[in-house]
């Protein structure tokens, strides 16, 4: 209950978000999923003709990470001042370098929506591979846990039967 109340505060939400992003496998997968959502949503808005600053403001409301939301507020202000989106993204360590590099290419070629879609597809594929590898790596652990459970079940059934037969 206390953790839930602390998470509702600004500092608590930031701390929990930082902690979840630092968890070795889960944090990487979560970041890839967030980048895919960010790229896909921004691509749809840019393709629809919404201005970049307004698109970033809308995307900020869609993202479920407090750290990413705060970064997008700063990025939107930076873009509003006239700086390129790629330069603004590169300033924030939350965004992987490939995102800012690909967006720089999209801005130079004038095909930002297509590049953002490619970035979204890249992160979707990478997150699917990471989840698949994680589930493959967990299979032996699950088998061991199931084996221990079956062993306890067998012992729980066989030992009383053996005690009953040896009592006579």
N, C-alpha and C positions, 0 to 999 in steps of 0.2 A: 504494500500500500504506500509506504514511504517512497519507494523507488518510483512508483507511478506519479506521485505528487512532484518529486524532484525532476522527473522527465518533462513535466509540463512547464517548468521554468526555462528560460532561455539558456542559462548556463548548463542546466542539467541535460537539455536536449542536445546541446553542442557536445558535451562530454560523452554522452551515450553514443552519439553519431560517430565521434572520433574513435571511440572504443570499438564499435562494430566494424569500422573500416580498417582497423588495425588487426583484426582477427585474421590469421594467416590465409586460410582458403576462402572462408565466408566473405571476408572483406573484399577480396579481389573479385569474386563473383558479383557481389552487390554493386561494386563500382562499375563493372562492365554492364550490368543491367541498367543502372542509372544513366550511363553514357548512351546506351542504346535508346532509352526513352527520351532523353534530352535531344539527341540528334534527330530521331524520328519526328518528334513534335515540332522542333524548330524547322525541319525540312518542310513539313506540311504547311506551317504558317508562312514561311518565305515563299513557297510555291503558290500560295493563295493570294500573294500580293500584300500581305501585312508588313508594315515597316519593321525593320530589324529591332529597333528599340522596343516597340510594342510587342513583338514576338518574344523577346527575351523576358519581358514582364509577364507575359502569359505563361511562358515555360516555367518561370519561377514559381508560379502558383501550382503547377502540375507536379513538380519534383517533390519527392517525399523526404529528402535529406535536408536538414537544417544547414549544414555546411555548404552544400551545393546551392541552396536558396540564397544564402548570404553572399556567396561568390557571384551569383547571377545578378544580384542587386548592384554590386560594384561594377560588374562588367557592363550592365545596361547603362549606367551613368558614364562609364568610360567611352562606350560606343556613341552615346549621345553627344559627347564632347568632340566627336569626329575621328576617334582612333579606330583602326581596323578591328574587327571582331577577333581575328586570329591573334593579334598582339595582346588584346585584353585577356583572352583565354590563357595565353602562355604565361601570364603573370601569376596565375593561381595554380598552386601545386595539386589541387584536387583534380584538375583536368589532365588526363594523360597527354603527352607531347604529340602523339599521333593526331589527336583531335585538332589542336591548333595548326599543325602542319597541313592537314587535309583541308581545313577551312581556309587557310591562306591560299591554297591552290584554287579552291572554289571561288574566293573573292577575286583572284587575279583573272580567272577565266570567265567570270560572270555566270557560273553555273553552281551557285552555292547550294541550291536545293538538291541537285543531283549528287553532289559531293556529300552533303549531310545524310542523304539516303544511303550512300555507300558506307559511310561511317557507322550508321545504325545497323546495317546488315553485318558489317565486320564485327561489331560488339555483340550482336545477337548470336552469331556463329561461335565466337570465342566463348561466350558464357555457356552456350549449349555444350561445347566441348569440355569446358571445365566442370560442369555439372555431371556430364557423362563419366569423366575420369574420376571424379569424387565418388560417384556411386560404385564404380568398378573397384576402387580402392577400399571401399567399405564392405564389400561382399565377404572377404575372409573374416573380418571382425564380427559381422552378423552371424556367420556360420559358427564361429567359436561360442558366441553368446547363446545361440540356439542349442548347440551341443551341451553346454553346461546346464541349460534349462532342462533338456531331456534327461541328462544324467541325474539331476536332482529329483526329477519326477520318477525315474526308475528306482532310485534309492528309496524314495518315499513310499513306493508301492511294494517293492521286493523285501525290504528289511522287516516291515510288520508281518508279512506272510512267512518269512523265514523264522521270525521269533515265535509265531503261532505253531509252526510245525515242529520246532525244536522243543517247545514246552511239553509236548506229549511224548 
